[in-house]
Amino acid sequence: MKKKINEDVANYLILGACNPKMAHEAMKIEPQVGAMLPCNVIVRSTGVDQVMVSAIDPVASMLAIPNDRLKALAGQVRAMLEMVVSTI
């Protein structure tokens, strides 16, 4: 935020978590899906020695597109995100 709009945001980090291979697979299944890809994870301080990690559920974000193949791929991405978040 500091670089873009000269605002300080304390202890807040946005991580780019896009998996290019999975994003490409999703775009092959549904070309307009790019606008809905859940590619960010946030890590933020919620108090002294407390951190929260948040990510959009890929399955929930793909519900607007009626495509079972896309939903299956979103399930794979969800599993990958869950594994990463659980290790933090």
C-alpha positions as CSV (number, residue, x, y, z in Angstrom):
1,M,0.0,0.0,0.0
2,K,2.9,2.4,0.8
3,K,4.3,2.1,-2.7
4,K,0.9,2.4,-4.5
5,I,-1.1,4.9,-2.5
6,N,1.4,6.1,0.2
7,E,-0.5,4.4,3.0
8,D,1.0,2.4,5.8
9,V,-0.8,-0.9,6.8
10,A,0.7,-2.5,9.9
11,N,1.6,-6.2,9.8
12,Y,-0.4,-7.1,6.7
13,L,1.1,-9.1,3.9
14,I,-0.6,-10.1,0.6
15,L,1.1,-13.1,-0.9
16,G,0.6,-14.0,-4.6
17,A,-0.3,-17.7,-4.5
18,C,-1.2,-18.3,-8.1
19,N,-0.2,-21.7,-9.4
20,P,0.4,-21.0,-13.1
21,K,-0.2,-24.7,-14.1
22,M,-3.5,-24.9,-12.3
23,A,-4.6,-21.5,-13.6
24,H,-3.8,-22.6,-17.1
25,E,-5.8,-25.8,-16.6
26,A,-8.7,-23.7,-15.3
27,M,-8.5,-21.3,-18.3
28,K,-8.5,-24.3,-20.7
29,I,-11.7,-25.5,-19.1
30,E,-13.4,-22.1,-18.8
31,P,-11.6,-19.2,-20.6
32,Q,-13.4,-16.4,-18.6
33,V,-12.3,-17.9,-15.2
34,G,-9.3,-15.6,-15.0
35,A,-11.3,-12.9,-13.3
36,M,-12.3,-15.2,-10.5
37,L,-9.0,-17.1,-9.8
38,P,-8.3,-17.1,-6.0
39,C,-4.7,-16.1,-6.3
40,N,-4.0,-14.2,-3.0
41,V,-3.4,-15.3,0.5
42,I,-3.1,-12.8,3.3
43,V,-1.1,-13.0,6.5
44,R,-1.9,-10.4,9.1
45,S,-1.2,-9.7,12.8
46,T,-4.3,-9.9,14.9
47,G,-2.6,-9.1,18.2
48,V,0.5,-9.7,20.2
49,D,2.1,-12.9,18.9
50,Q,-1.1,-13.8,16.9
51,V,-1.2,-14.2,13.2
52,M,-4.1,-15.0,10.9
53,V,-3.7,-16.6,7.5
54,S,-6.7,-16.2,5.1
55,A,-7.5,-17.4,1.6
56,I,-10.6,-17.6,-0.6
57,D,-12.1,-21.1,-0.9
58,P,-11.5,-21.9,-4.6
59,V,-14.5,-24.2,-4.6
60,A,-16.8,-21.5,-3.3
61,S,-15.4,-18.9,-5.8
62,M,-16.1,-21.3,-8.7
63,L,-19.8,-22.0,-7.8
64,A,-20.9,-19.2,-10.1
65,I,-19.7,-21.1,-13.2
66,P,-21.7,-24.2,-13.9
67,N,-18.8,-26.5,-15.0
68,D,-18.2,-29.8,-13.2
69,R,-14.6,-30.1,-14.5
70,L,-13.8,-26.6,-13.2
71,K,-15.3,-27.5,-9.8
72,A,-13.1,-30.6,-9.7
73,L,-10.0,-28.6,-10.4
74,A,-11.0,-26.1,-7.7
75,G,-11.2,-29.0,-5.3
76,Q,-7.6,-29.8,-6.1
77,V,-6.5,-26.2,-5.5
78,R,-8.5,-26.2,-2.2
79,A,-6.6,-29.2,-1.0
80,M,-3.3,-27.6,-2.0
81,L,-4.2,-24.4,-0.1
82,E,-5.4,-26.3,3.0
83,M,-2.1,-28.2,3.1
84,V,0.0,-25.0,2.9
85,V,-2.1,-23.1,5.5
86,S,-2.1,-26.0,7.9
87,T,1.7,-26.0,7.9
88,I,1.9,-22.4,9.0
